């Protein structure tokens, strides 16, 4: 048995040449392990939160426009200004989750996550 596909438009190539995307970062990537109940992000690009029952992370739009948070405990992420994805005042991360956030036009946006639980 053979199938013939018809009426399909040709694929449009959006990017030509090297398929590399780079986000300009004016600083050396840094990481920090957070094991305190309340932490305000400074200039880190990666936070790993572990070793405590729960933690609140406050984002810092003045010194940092991109952050990855890996949660090995329950973590509440709050923006310093604006909202997360223009909707939420905070983001609750469960143990084992990971999220990347980027600050644009006075809001924090989720660029990547391994799964969000929304009630």
N, C-alpha and C positions, 0 to 999 in steps of 0.2 A: 504494500500500500504506500502511495506517495502523496504528499501534500503540496499544494501550490499556493503560495502566499501572494495575494494581489492587493492593489490599492494601498500600498504602504509608501509613504513619502520617504525620500532619501534622508539619511541621517545628516544633520548639520554639524560640522566641526566648529566648536566654539573656541578652542585653543589650538594654535598651531605651534610647531617647534617644541622646545623642551617643556615638559609637563610639570614644571616645578613651581610651586607657590610658596612665597616667603612673606611673612608678616614682619615689617620692619620693627625691630626692637632696639631701642637706644641704650640698652643695658645688658650686662652679662646675666644669663639665666641663673637664678638662685633658688635654693630650696630651704625649707625649714620644717622641722618636726614640732608640732604644737601639742603640748600636753597640759594646758591650763584651761580653766573654764571659759575665759573671755580673752579674745585676741583680736587686735586690729592689724590688718595687713599693712606692711610697710612697702618694701620693694621686691618681695619674693615673686617668682613666677610659678612656684609649686609649693603647696602646703600639704603635709601629711599629718592628719589629726589622729592621735592614738594615745593610749595609756591612761585615759580618763573615761568616766561614764558618759559624759556629754560635754559639748563645747559650743560656744557662740563665736562665729567669725564675722567681724565687721569689715567689709570691703573698703578700699581706700582709693577713691577716684583721683585724688591729687597726685599721689606718688606712683600709682600703679593702674594701668589700663587693661591688663590681662593677667588672669590668675587661673591656675588649675588647683582644685581642692580634691584630695583623696581622703575619704573618710573611713577610718577603721573603728569608729564609734558613732554615736548619734551626734550630728553637727547641724546647727542652725546657722545659715548664712544670711547676713543682712547687708543691704547696700548702705553706704554712708549718705548718698543722695539718690533720688530717683527711685525707680522700681526695677525689678528683675523681669525681663521680657515685657516691659510696659504694663504688667498686671499685678505682680506679687510684691508684697512688702518684705517677704522673707522666703527662704527655701530650706526645707527640712531634708537633710540627707541621712539615709539609713546607713548602718555599718556595711562597709564594702563598696559603697557607691563612689563615683568620681564625676566631677563636672568641670568644664572649662567655661569661664565667663570673660566677656570683653566689654569695656566701657565705651559707649558711643552716644553722643548727643544727650547727655545727662541721664542715661539709663544703662543698666547692666544687662547684657544679652547672653543667653546660654548658647554657646556655639557647638558644644559637644557634651554629651553625657552618656552614661551607660544605663540610663533608665531613671525616669523621675516618677515618683509616686504622688499623684494628685488626688486629694480627697474631694 
